[in-house]
Amino acid sequence: MSALPDTSQNPTRESNEEAQLPQETLALPAPQTEAEKEAAKKVQVGARAVKLDHLGPLVINSDGTLSRIQNWANMTQMERERTIHVLGKRNRLRTESLVAQGIQPGTVEK
């Protein structure tokens, strides 16, 4: 008997074994610095930068009151990015509308 495996019955066995050889491990990106983390928490709204925190961004409601997104902590990074994108545009439009009516957003109480 030969010491080599019999591949005549299963010709793909040898190619499968080759595919299972260990491959080069890819490195993870370096951790963010504090400055990078801080910059990632800011969104440009008009001429101002708005800082985001663990509670999520502020929502300017159509009546001028402010609120937050309740499920912010449960959102994925992709959902958060999309929400910030949509919310930035909507907040800007609502702010312009409220200012035109003589209402300063955030000063209205329920």
Short mmCIF file of the C-alpha atoms (twelve columns), coordinates in Angstrom:
data_MODEL
# 
_entry.id   MODEL 
# 
loop_
_atom_site.group_PDB 
_atom_site.id 
_atom_site.type_symbol 
_atom_site.label_atom_id 
_atom_site.label_alt_id 
_atom_site.label_comp_id 
_atom_site.label_asym_id 
_atom_site.label_seq_id 
_atom_site.Cartn_x 
_atom_site.Cartn_y 
_atom_site.Cartn_z 
_atom_site.pdbx_PDB_model_num 
ATOM 1   C CA . MET A 1   0.000   0.000  0.000  1 
ATOM 2   C CA . SER A 2   1.124   3.499  -0.732 1 
ATOM 3   C CA . ALA A 3   1.418   6.261  1.881  1 
ATOM 4   C CA . LEU A 4   -0.246  8.772  -0.451 1 
ATOM 5   C CA . PRO A 5   -4.015  9.249  -0.201 1 
ATOM 6   C CA . ASP A 6   -6.060  7.672  -2.955 1 
ATOM 7   C CA . THR A 7   -7.580  10.549 -4.925 1 
ATOM 8   C CA . SER A 8   -8.792  8.407  -7.802 1 
ATOM 9   C CA . GLN A 9   -12.165 7.917  -6.100 1 
ATOM 10  C CA . ASN A 10  -12.507 11.592 -5.078 1 
ATOM 11  C CA . PRO A 11  -10.476 13.922 -7.317 1 
ATOM 12  C CA . THR A 12  -11.658 17.045 -5.480 1 
ATOM 13  C CA . ARG A 13  -10.338 15.842 -2.126 1 
ATOM 14  C CA . GLU A 14  -6.824  17.082 -2.852 1 
ATOM 15  C CA . SER A 15  -8.046  20.510 -3.987 1 
ATOM 16  C CA . ASN A 16  -10.288 20.772 -0.877 1 
ATOM 17  C CA . GLU A 17  -7.316  20.007 1.367  1 
ATOM 18  C CA . GLU A 18  -5.310  22.728 -0.368 1 
ATOM 19  C CA . ALA A 19  -8.157  25.195 0.129  1 
ATOM 20  C CA . GLN A 20  -8.136  24.492 3.868  1 
ATOM 21  C CA . LEU A 21  -4.504  25.519 4.325  1 
ATOM 22  C CA . PRO A 22  -4.104  28.389 6.789  1 
ATOM 23  C CA . GLN A 23  -4.173  31.758 5.109  1 
ATOM 24  C CA . GLU A 24  -2.567  35.016 6.096  1 
ATOM 25  C CA . THR A 25  -4.403  36.726 8.959  1 
ATOM 26  C CA . LEU A 26  -5.442  40.281 8.184  1 
ATOM 27  C CA . ALA A 27  -4.669  43.001 10.705 1 
ATOM 28  C CA . LEU A 28  -7.361  45.177 12.276 1 
ATOM 29  C CA . PRO A 29  -7.226  48.950 11.814 1 
ATOM 30  C CA . ALA A 30  -5.530  50.915 14.574 1 
ATOM 31  C CA . PRO A 31  -7.823  52.195 17.346 1 
ATOM 32  C CA . GLN A 32  -9.081  55.743 16.929 1 
ATOM 33  C CA . THR A 33  -7.339  58.518 18.792 1 
ATOM 34  C CA . GLU A 34  -9.358  60.737 21.136 1 
ATOM 35  C CA . ALA A 35  -9.313  63.521 18.521 1 
ATOM 36  C CA . GLU A 36  -10.702 61.147 15.867 1 
ATOM 37  C CA . LYS A 37  -13.421 59.926 18.238 1 
ATOM 38  C CA . GLU A 38  -14.399 63.503 19.064 1 
ATOM 39  C CA . ALA A 39  -14.475 64.513 15.381 1 
ATOM 40  C CA . ALA A 40  -16.690 61.510 14.576 1 
ATOM 41  C CA . LYS A 41  -19.304 62.777 17.037 1 
ATOM 42  C CA . LYS A 42  -19.848 66.100 15.246 1 
ATOM 43  C CA . VAL A 43  -22.154 66.812 12.338 1 
ATOM 44  C CA . GLN A 44  -22.115 70.005 10.308 1 
ATOM 45  C CA . VAL A 45  -25.560 71.661 10.341 1 
ATOM 46  C CA . GLY A 46  -25.490 74.829 8.301  1 
ATOM 47  C CA . ALA A 47  -22.606 76.911 9.623  1 
ATOM 48  C CA . ARG A 48  -22.581 75.187 13.014 1 
ATOM 49  C CA . ALA A 49  -21.182 71.862 14.154 1 
ATOM 50  C CA . VAL A 50  -23.557 69.869 16.327 1 
ATOM 51  C CA . LYS A 51  -22.012 67.454 18.801 1 
ATOM 52  C CA . LEU A 52  -23.612 64.050 19.195 1 
ATOM 53  C CA . ASP A 53  -23.443 62.058 22.402 1 
ATOM 54  C CA . HIS A 54  -24.559 58.637 23.607 1 
ATOM 55  C CA . LEU A 55  -28.184 59.842 23.670 1 
ATOM 56  C CA . GLY A 56  -28.163 60.550 19.971 1 
ATOM 57  C CA . PRO A 57  -28.816 63.707 17.983 1 
ATOM 58  C CA . LEU A 58  -31.472 66.267 18.836 1 
ATOM 59  C CA . VAL A 59  -34.617 66.286 16.729 1 
ATOM 60  C CA . ILE A 60  -36.252 69.641 16.016 1 
ATOM 61  C CA . ASN A 61  -39.984 68.958 15.986 1 
ATOM 62  C CA . SER A 62  -42.304 70.921 13.710 1 
ATOM 63  C CA . ASP A 63  -43.698 72.833 16.727 1 
ATOM 64  C CA . GLY A 64  -40.203 73.998 17.786 1 
ATOM 65  C CA . THR A 65  -39.728 71.564 20.666 1 
ATOM 66  C CA . LEU A 66  -36.671 69.342 20.891 1 
ATOM 67  C CA . SER A 67  -36.558 65.592 21.373 1 
ATOM 68  C CA . ARG A 68  -34.214 62.664 20.903 1 
ATOM 69  C CA . ILE A 69  -34.457 59.398 19.018 1 
ATOM 70  C CA . GLN A 70  -35.574 56.866 21.619 1 
ATOM 71  C CA . ASN A 71  -33.916 53.780 20.097 1 
ATOM 72  C CA . TRP A 72  -30.560 55.423 19.280 1 
ATOM 73  C CA . ALA A 73  -28.598 53.011 21.503 1 
ATOM 74  C CA . ASN A 74  -30.112 50.019 19.668 1 
ATOM 75  C CA . MET A 75  -29.312 51.235 16.148 1 
ATOM 76  C CA . THR A 76  -26.503 49.806 14.052 1 
ATOM 77  C CA . GLN A 77  -23.768 52.121 12.824 1 
ATOM 78  C CA . MET A 78  -25.300 52.125 9.329  1 
ATOM 79  C CA . GLU A 79  -28.736 53.037 10.721 1 
ATOM 80  C CA . ARG A 80  -27.186 55.835 12.780 1 
ATOM 81  C CA . GLU A 81  -25.347 57.281 9.777  1 
ATOM 82  C CA . ARG A 82  -28.515 57.240 7.660  1 
ATOM 83  C CA . THR A 83  -30.575 58.749 10.484 1 
ATOM 84  C CA . ILE A 84  -28.043 61.554 10.967 1 
ATOM 85  C CA . HIS A 85  -28.084 62.249 7.236  1 
ATOM 86  C CA . VAL A 86  -31.891 62.468 7.040  1 
ATOM 87  C CA . LEU A 87  -32.233 64.254 10.372 1 
ATOM 88  C CA . GLY A 88  -29.663 66.904 9.437  1 
ATOM 89  C CA . LYS A 89  -31.650 67.872 6.341  1 
ATOM 90  C CA . ARG A 90  -35.001 67.777 8.141  1 
ATOM 91  C CA . ASN A 91  -33.731 69.792 11.123 1 
ATOM 92  C CA . ARG A 92  -32.336 72.448 8.787  1 
ATOM 93  C CA . LEU A 93  -35.663 72.772 6.929  1 
ATOM 94  C CA . ARG A 94  -37.640 72.897 10.163 1 
ATOM 95  C CA . THR A 95  -35.279 75.489 11.658 1 
ATOM 96  C CA . GLU A 96  -35.655 77.722 8.595  1 
ATOM 97  C CA . SER A 97  -39.453 77.364 8.730  1 
ATOM 98  C CA . LEU A 98  -39.627 78.117 12.459 1 
ATOM 99  C CA . VAL A 99  -37.323 81.152 12.198 1 
ATOM 100 C CA . ALA A 100 -39.506 82.481 9.359  1 
ATOM 101 C CA . GLN A 101 -42.467 82.219 11.770 1 
ATOM 102 C CA . GLY A 102 -40.486 84.046 14.458 1 
ATOM 103 C CA . ILE A 103 -39.978 80.945 16.610 1 
ATOM 104 C CA . GLN A 104 -36.534 80.027 17.923 1 
ATOM 105 C CA . PRO A 105 -36.213 76.196 17.960 1 
ATOM 106 C CA . GLY A 106 -35.666 74.784 21.438 1 
ATOM 107 C CA . THR A 107 -37.301 77.687 23.259 1 
ATOM 108 C CA . VAL A 108 -40.826 76.307 22.943 1 
ATOM 109 C CA . GLU A 109 -42.119 74.330 25.922 1 
ATOM 110 C CA . LYS A 110 -44.925 71.792 25.814 1 
# 
